[in-house]
Amino acid sequence: MTDSYSSSGNGDVTPNGLANGSNPSLPHNALPSIIRKKLMGYVGFANLPNQVHRKSVRKGFQFTAMVVGESGLGKSTLINTLFNTTLYPAKEPLPPSAERPKTVAIESIGADIEENGVRLHLTVVDTPGFGDFVNNDDSWKPIVENIESRFDSYLEQENRVNRTKVVDNRVHACLYFIQPTGHSLKEIDIEFMRRLHTKVNLIPVIAKADTMTHEEVADFKERILSDIAHHNIHIFQAPTYDNEDEETIAEAEEIASKIPFAIVGSDKAVVTPDGREVRGRAYPWGVVEVDNEDHCDFVKLRQMLVRTYMEELREYTNDVLYENWRTEKLVSMGVAQDSTVFKEINPAARMQEERVLHEAKLAKMEAEMKMVFQQKVQEKEAKLKQSEEELYARHKEMKDALEKQRADLEDKKKKIESGRPITPEKNSTGRRKGFLRT
């Protein structure tokens, strides 16, 4: 092939080495048609997924899950069941006389687990005591603050000069345990999810689903979804992609139909009546198998959380939840984003924009110069007017003085013409006082 090609930002290929949106012969918003060519032979970029796989396996993965719910709903047991390990030690129940803590204590447990050469650093964040008190006002605040503090820590690592070791401790999924009341969500459940759904991927879970019948579970799920939709709470939904096969689409739809997941947790092995050893719970009326999809939704929960959508949970946390929080954080700190950054601009449009800005600047300077000129003219006119008034006053004063002198001269002239002395003569014949003649 003799034509030259280059890849655009979205992976499309255009002729003449121009990326999409940068062809000068097209309008600013128009995109050139995509030309697809068949390779004449093997190139090698089809091996990129294998390269990414090797790099990921070598680097390992990090995942942080938060479990929230009232005590006694089997949070610890479910975590151990999900990852098939004793990650979470069993908690000893407090005696009736023991005093419960007054605040929600956030506890984190981390462990490195490995499966088939793939390493995963798993962190489980627990919130014991949530919703266990008579007055639960603002009991969600410590949980929200914990999630935001993890965002703050990641933002601080991003802003470092040396970012070679960035630890992602953000919460990627929150399993919210709902008590199996069979009625609807409690006010504290609604308030918690309203406060948290913009900061973490919420996954509602009905705990101890073996305490209800299948019909009760279905009705309870319907009420929960109705409450969630009524209060505009966003919960994590399995994403769908283009060009996927029917089996993958059907699997995603099946997982979505199970939300909220009705689960039964157990890390102990029991023997079924037919002699099989399974993870489950034994009751006088039978055995509830954890890994049996006819008994509970544990398999679908594990499939969504671990086997299928763990990377999607991480990506959504980073690309949407964290970015939204980061934007609000920086804007509140007064950091503004230049709208022209990373924006494709037509050179002709850019020149026209600069010319308009330059003309506006010149017009502003001209208006300011006119204003200054008019101000100086007004000041000069006021000064000249004042000088004119002063000259007029002096002229009038001199005129009055001349008129007075003229009147005095006319009076003297008349006296001279009439023979009268201008000034009266003094009597010089009088006796001198104080002297006696002898």
JOTA-V890858 format. One record per helix or strand. SS is the DSSP state (@ for helix, = for strand). FROM is the first residue (numbers start at 1). LEN is the number of residues. If there is no record, write none. Layout:
# JOTA-V890858
ss->(SS:SS)
from->(FROM:FROM)
len->(LEN:LEN)
This chain:
# JOTA-V890858
ss->(=:=:@:=:@:=:=:@:=:@:=:@:@:@:=:=:=:=:@:@:@)
from->(5:13:45:61:75:105:118:141:173:187:202:209:214:246:261:269:277:286:298:310:347)
len->(3:3:15:8:9:11:11:18:6:10:5:3:17:12:2:3:7:4:11:23:71)
